[in-house]
C-alpha cells in the first residue's frame, strides 16, 4: 500500500537528480499502486529448495474460464485495498503540494538557507546543511501517511514486515534520498552559476550518465540495502535448468551466476520476478514467494515476460523515452521556476534561481510535473508490458505444454496473491497503471494462439 506513496516521494527527489522513470530500472520498488501491478511480470513465493517443493502442477490449476476470478472474500479485499491505494496516492500528492506551499509561505526555505549560509561561505558546505534539512523536513511531514499505508498493507496481509525493519528501511531510504538530492544540488548549483539561461540543458546532459551509472550499480549496491539475495542455483537447481532452456530458446543465454533468488518473503506476500542491471551487472531475480506460490511452468512464463523486456530493447527504449521526457521536463522547470519566483519570490524571500531556497520551489514543481506526466509515463509502460506479455507467450510456446493456458493461470495466481483490482476504473488505469489491468492480461494470454490460426508469431519466429 505505502509503495505508491513512498515511490512518489522518492521519485520526486530521484527525478530531480537521477530521474529514473518509465521503467528504466524495474529492479527497484514498484512505481505504481499495488493493484497497478509491478513493473515486471509477477508471481512470487518464499523460496524453497526445488527438491522439496510441493507446488501443485499446472495441469491441476488450469482456469476453468478465460476470466480473472476471485473468491468472494478475496474479491472484497482486492476491491477495498485497491481503492484505498488509489485514494492514498492522490491524497499523498495533494498533501505533498500543500506542505511545500505552506513551507514556502512560512519562509522556512529562506530560514534554512540563512542557517546554511551563516555556517560557511562555501557552496558545497551550504549544500551539506540545507539539502538534508529540506529533504528530511518534507519526508517527516509525510511519514504519518506512510505509516498508515503500512498499517493497511499489514491488515490486508500484503506485507509481513514488522515495524522495526520497516522503519529501518525508511531510514535507509532517507539516506539515499539525501545522497541523491546532494548530487542534484551540487550539479544544479554549478550549471546554474555557469549558464543561468541554459542550465536546464546542461543539467540534462550531466544527469543522464549518472542515471546509467546508478542503474549499473543498483544490483550490487542499492538493492542489497533492502533485500537479501543469493544464487538461485544454490536452492533451485531444477528451476535454473528450466530457465536456461527458455533463455536458449530466446537466443539470450544467461549464465547461472546471473540468476538470483530474493528473500522477499521476509517482507511481503506478493510475488514478482525481474531483470535488472546493465552489462556486467545484468541479472535475473526471482522472488522466493514466486517459487512457493507458482509452479515451475508458471515461473517460466514470468521469466519469458522478463526476457521480452531485454530482447525487445525495453531498457534502452525506456532510457531514451525518459531522456526525451526529462529534456522537456527540465525546460518546463526552467520556465516554471522563473515564473514562480517572479510571482512569489519576494514574498517567500527567495532572491533568484541560484538561491538555495529555490530548491523547495523546484521540488514543488517536480511534484506537480510528475503527477501530470503520470498518464504519459504509464501509457508508455503499458505498451512495453503488453509487448513483453506477447513475447513471453511466444518464447514459452513449445517448451511449456498448453502455454497459453498456463500463462492465463499465472495471471490468476498473481492477481490472487497481490489482490489485483478485478475491475479498475478506466481513469485509474489511464492515470496510474504501469501494466494493463490484470484481467485483460489474463484474457489476452488465454486467447493468444497465432499458431492455431496459421499466423506467424510477432517476435519469436
N, C-alpha and C positions, 0 to 999 in steps of 0.2 A: 504493500500500500504506500509506504512512505517513499518508494523509489521514484514515483513521478514528481514528488516534491523535492527530494534530495537532488535528483538529477537536474532539475530546473535551476536550482541554486548553484550546483556545481558547474552546470553548463554555462551559466552567466559569466562566472569568473573564467572558466576554461575557454569560452568563446572569445573573450577579450584577449586572452594571452595566447592560447594554442589553437582554439577554435576547432576542436574535433566535433564534427557534425555529419549528418547524412550518412551514418553507417560507416564512417572511415574505420572505426575500430569497434567491432562488435564484441570485443572481449571484455569490455568493462561492464558496468551495471547497465541494466536495461534502460532505455531512454524514454520509453512510453509507459503509461499506466499499466499495471499488472495485466488487466484484461485486454490491453492493446497488443499483447504478446511480445515475446522477447525479440531482440534484433536478429536472432538467428533461429532457425527451426528448432523447436524444443520438445524434449521429452526426457525427463531426468529421474534419477533414483540413487539412494545411498548405495555406495559400491559394495559389491560382494564378490569374492573370487568366483570366476565363471565356473570353476569345477563344482562349486556347491550351490550355484544359483538355481532357484526353483521357480523362475517366472513361467507363467503359462505360455503355451505355444501360440503362435499367431493364428493358427487354424481354429483354436478353441475360442478366440477372441474376435472373430470377424464380426463387423457390424451387420445387423440384420437389415439395415436400410442405409441409403446414402444420405443420412441426416445425422447431425450432431444432437445426441440425446443424453440427457442427464436425469438422474433420479429426482423426484420432487424436492428432496432435501438439498441436493447439490445445486439444482436449478435455482431455488430460492436464494441460496448462499451466493451463487455466481452473480445473480442479478443485483443483489444488495451490495455485495462487495465491489462490483464493477461500478455501480452508480456512485458509491461512496468515493471511489478512486477518482472518478471524473470530477466530482464536486471538489475534492481536495485539491486537484490540480488548478482549477480556475480560482479557487479561494486563495491558494498559495501565490499565484501570480498577482492577484489583486492586493494581497497583503504586502507582498514584496514592493510593489509600486508605491503603495500608500506609505509604507515605512520609510522608503527612500525620500519621498516628497516631504514627509514630516521631518526627517533627519536634516534635509537641506533647509527647510523653512526655519527650523530652530537654530540654524547656524552651527550645527555640530561638525559638519565637514570643515568649516572655517576654523573652528576651535581645534580640531585635530591637526590641521595644517599649522596653526600657530604654535602648538606644542612641539611639533616636529621641527619647525624652523628655529625654535628657541634653543634646541639642543645643539644644532650644528648648522653651518652654512653649506655643508656639502650635500648635494642632492641625493647621493646614494645612502647617506646616513638618514636623511629625512624620510626616504622611502622605507627604510627598515623600521621606522617608527610609525609612519602614517598608514601604510598599507595594511599591516596586521591589525591595527586598531579598527580600520574601516571594515575589513573582512569579518573579523570576529564579532563586531557590533551587529552587523546585519544578520549573521548566522545565529547569534544568540537570540535575537528577536524572533527568528523563525523557528527556533528549537521547539517551542511548545507544539507547533503543528507537526513537526517531525515525530515528536513523542506520540502524539495522538495517532499518527499513521502507523507507527509500530504497534500500538495497542490494538488497532484494527487487524493488522496482519497476524498478530497472535490469536486474536479472538476467532478469526476465520481459518486458523491453522495453516496459513501460508508461510509464516515464519515460526521457527523453533528457537530462535536466538534469544538468550536471556539478556537482561538489561545490562549486565556488566560488559560482556563482549560487544553489545550494541553501542554503548557509549564509547568504548574503546575504538570501534570502527569510525564513529562520528568524530572523535578526536583526530584520528589519522586523516580523515577527510579534510578536516580544518587545516592541518599542517600542509597537505597537498595544495589546497586552495590558496593558502598564504604564499606558498612557493610559486605557484603559477601566477598569482597576482603580482608578486615581486618581479618576476620576469617581465610581465606586462608593463609594470610601472617603469622599470629601468629602460626597456626598449622604447616604449612610447615616449617617455620623457626626452630621450636622446633624439628621436626623429622629429618630435615637435620643436625642439630648440634648433635643430639643424634646418628644418624646412617647414615653417609654420603653415604654408598653404598646401603642401603636398605630403604632409605627414601620414595621411591615410594610405597613400600608395606605398611609401617606404615601409610603413608598419606591416602592410600586407606582404610585401616581399620578404621582410625579415622573419615573419612568423611562420611562413609555410615550411621552411626547413626544420623549424622547431617541431612542427606538427609531425613530420615524418620521423624525426628522431624519437619523439615520445611514443609514437606507435611502435617503433622498432624496439625500444627498451621496455615497453609496458609488460610483456610476458615475463621478463626477468626481474623487474624491479617493482613495478606498481601492483600488478595482480597479486603477487605473493604477500603483499601487505594485508590483504583482506581475506584470502583463502589459501588453503593448503593444496599443493599439487604433488603428484607422484607419477612415475611412469605407469602407463596403462598396462604395459607388458607384465608388470610385477604381479598383478592380481587377476587379469582378464586376458589370458593368452589366446583363448579361442576367439574372443571378440576382436582382438588385434589382427588375427589371421583373416577373419571375415572382412574387416575394414580394408586390409591390404588387397583383398580380392576386388573390392569395389574401386579402390584407387587405381589399381592396374587397369581395370576396365575403362576408367575415366582418362587414362593416359597421364596421370599425375601421381605416380607412386610416392608415398610419404613414408620415410624411414620410421621404424618402430620407436626410435628415440625421440621422435617428434610427436608422439601420441601420449597424451597426459590425462590422468584422472583428477578431477577436482572434488574435494570433500565438501560438497555443497550441503549435504545432509546435516552438518553441524549448525546450519543457519536457516535452511529453508526446506519446504516440502515440494517446491516447484522443480520442474525438470528442464534441462537445456543441454545443448552442445554447441560448440562454435569453433571457427577457425580464426586465429589471431596472429599478429606479428607480421613482420616483413623480412624477406631474405633469411638470414641465419636464425632469426627469432620466430619464424613461422612455425605454427604447430596446430594440431587438432586437440581440442579439450572436450572431454565428456564428463558431465556431472555424475557423481556417484548415484544420485537419485534416479537418473535415467536407467541405469543398469538394473535397478531393483524394480522399477515400475514398467519398463518396456522390455519386450523380448529382443533377442539379437536382431531379428529381421526389422523390427520397428526402429531399433537404434541405427541400423544401416540406412534406413530411409532418411533419418535425420542427418547422418553423415553425408549421404548423397546430396541433400539440400546444401549443406555447408560447402561441399566440393564445388557446387554450382557457383557459389559466390567467388571462389578462387578461379575456376576455369573461365567463367564469363567476364572476368576482369572487374568485378564489382568494387574491389578495394580501390583500384586506381580510378575507375569511373566516379566512385564516391568522392575520392580526393579532389578530382578536377571539378566536380559539381560543387563541392564545398568551397574550393578556391574561388570559383566564379561568384558564388553567393557571398563569400566574405569580402571580395572586392567591392561588390555593390553595397554590402553592409557597412564597410569601413567608410565609404564615401558618404553614405547616409549618416553615419555617426559624425563625420566632419561637419556636414551641413547642420545636423540637428544640434550639435554642441554649440556652434556659433549662434544659432537662432535662440537656443535656450539661455545662453549666457547673456545675449543681448536683451532678452526679455526679463530675466530674473537674476542675472548675475550680481547686480548691485545690491538687491535685497538679500541675497544669500552670502554676500561678502566674498564672492569669487571673482578674481581680477583678470582672468584670461584662461585660455585652453591649457597653458602650461602650469597653471596653479594646481598644486596637489589636490585641492578641494574639488577641482573639476572632475576628478576620477569618480566621485559619487554621482555626478551628473551622467558620466559615461555609463556607469553601471545601471542607472535608471533607464537610459536609452536602450541599453542592451536587453534589459528585461522586457521592455515593450517590443523591441525588434524581434527577439526570439519568439515571443508569443505570436506576433503577426506572421512570422516566417514559418510557423509550425505546419500549416497546410502544405506549403511548398516542399519542405524537407520531408515530411511524412508521405506525401504523394510520390516523391521520387523513391523513397524507401519501399513503399508498397509495390511499385513497379519492379524493383530489383528482387524483392522477396517472391513475387509471383514467378519471375523468370527462374529463380533458384528452385522453386517448387517443381516447375516443369522439368528442369534438369535432373533433379533428384528422382523423379518418376522414371525418366528415361534411362539414367545410368544404372538403376537397380533392376530394370526390366531384363528378364532372363537370368538374373542372379537370385532374385527372391521369387518364389512361386506366388502367383497372384499378387504381383507387386502393387497394383492399384488398390486392391482391397486392403493390403497390409498398410499402405500409406494412409488410407481413409481411417483405419483403426488407430494408426499412430496419432492422427489429429484428435481422435476421440479420447485417447489416453491423455494427450497433452491438455485438452480442454478440461477434462475431469480433474486432473491434478492441479491445474493452475486456476481453476474457477473462471474460465474464459466466458465472457458475456455471450449468451446464446443468440441475442438479437440486439446488437448495439445500435443506437440511433444513428441515422445517416450523417448528421452533423458531427457527432463524436468520431465516427470513422474518418470523415474528411479532415477533421482538425487534429486528432490525437493518434490515430492508429498508424504505427510504423509497418504493420503487416496487414494483409487483407483479413477481414473477420474470419475467425477460425471455422465457423460453419461453412463459409464459402470455400475455404481451402479444402475442407473435407469433401464437399460435393464435387469440386473440380477433380480431386485425386481419384474419387470413385469412378468418375465418368471419362477420365482421360485415357484413351486407348487408340492411338493412331494406327497401331499395327493391325488391329482387327478391321479397320476401315481401309487397309491397303495404302495408308498415307505414310509419308516419310516423317520420322521424328524431327523435332525442331532443332535440337542441339546434338544429340548422340546418335550418329548415323549408323 
